Amino acid sequence: MSNIVKIYEEISIQSIVYENGDYEAEINCTLKYKNKNIRTKLMISQTDLNRLLAKLNCQGYEFGEDFIESHYLEDGTELIEFNFENKQQHAIHNFQFMNTYTQIGA
């Protein structure tokens, strides 16, 4: 795992998963930079997650009930998933993360 450089032109999110009460969320996304698409996973803070969702909302993205799924594990843990895969894709431009993040992958 390594810190990623925050150089990208846009972000397209495929899905977001987080555990209820956790401080971080995992986003599966595509970063676009110089006509290259890099599909990756990032761990981001809840603050940046809220900022991303607010930015999407301002761009006209509507969050319906079919968009969010809750999964309950045997120990009572709730996982929340936002799935953008089969929905209209919205690219996010000019977004600056508040923190440095870690890219998940080999």
C-alpha positions in Angstrom: 0.0 0.0 0.0 1.3 3.4 -0.9 0.1 7.0 -0.7 -1.3 8.1 -4.0 -0.5 11.4 -5.7 -3.6 13.6 -5.9 -3.1 14.4 -9.6 -6.3 13.6 -11.5 -8.7 15.5 -13.7 -11.9 13.7 -12.6 -13.2 11.0 -10.4 -16.0 8.5 -11.4 -17.3 6.5 -8.5 -18.5 2.9 -9.0 -19.4 2.1 -5.4 -18.9 3.1 -1.8 -18.9 0.8 1.2 -18.5 1.6 4.9 -19.3 0.1 8.2 -21.8 2.1 10.3 -19.9 4.1 12.9 -16.6 3.7 11.2 -14.3 6.6 10.4 -13.4 5.6 6.9 -15.1 4.4 3.8 -13.9 2.5 0.8 -14.6 3.9 -2.7 -14.2 1.9 -5.9 -13.5 4.6 -8.5 -11.9 5.5 -11.7 -9.4 8.4 -11.7 -8.9 10.1 -15.1 -5.6 11.8 -15.8 -4.2 12.7 -19.3 -6.7 10.5 -21.2 -5.8 7.5 -19.0 -8.4 5.8 -16.8 -7.1 4.2 -13.6 -9.5 2.0 -11.8 -8.7 1.8 -8.1 -9.9 1.6 -4.5 -9.4 4.4 -2.0 -10.0 4.6 1.8 -11.3 8.0 2.6 -12.6 9.8 5.7 -16.3 10.2 6.5 -15.8 13.9 6.0 -14.6 13.5 2.5 -17.3 10.9 1.8 -19.9 13.5 2.9 -18.2 16.1 0.7 -18.2 13.8 -2.3 -21.9 12.9 -1.9 -22.7 16.6 -1.5 -20.8 17.5 -4.7 -22.8 14.7 -6.6 -26.0 16.1 -5.1 -25.1 19.6 -6.3 -24.5 18.2 -9.8 -28.0 16.8 -9.9 -27.4 13.2 -8.9 -30.5 11.8 -7.2 -30.1 9.2 -4.4 -33.1 6.9 -4.5 -33.9 4.0 -2.2 -32.6 1.5 -4.8 -29.3 3.2 -4.6 -28.4 2.4 -1.0 -28.2 -1.2 0.5 -27.7 -2.1 4.1 -26.2 -5.5 5.0 -26.3 -6.8 8.6 -23.6 -9.2 9.7 -24.2 -11.9 12.4 -22.4 -9.7 15.1 -24.9 -6.8 14.5 -22.5 -4.8 12.3 -24.2 -2.8 9.6 -22.4 -2.3 6.2 -23.8 0.4 4.0 -23.2 0.2 0.2 -23.8 2.9 -2.4 -23.8 1.4 -5.8 -23.3 3.6 -8.8 -22.5 0.8 -11.3 -25.9 0.6 -13.1 -26.8 4.3 -12.6 -26.1 7.4 -14.6 -22.4 8.1 -14.1 -21.3 11.5 -12.9 -17.7 12.6 -13.1 -16.6 14.8 -10.3 -14.3 17.6 -11.3 -12.2 20.0 -9.2 -12.5 18.0 -6.0 -9.7 18.2 -3.4 -9.5 15.6 -0.7 -8.9 17.0 2.8 -6.4 14.3 3.7 -3.8 12.1 2.0 -5.2 8.7 1.2 -4.0 5.2 0.7 -4.5 3.3 -2.6 -5.5 -0.3 -2.0 -3.9 -2.8 -4.4 -0.8 -4.5 -5.5 
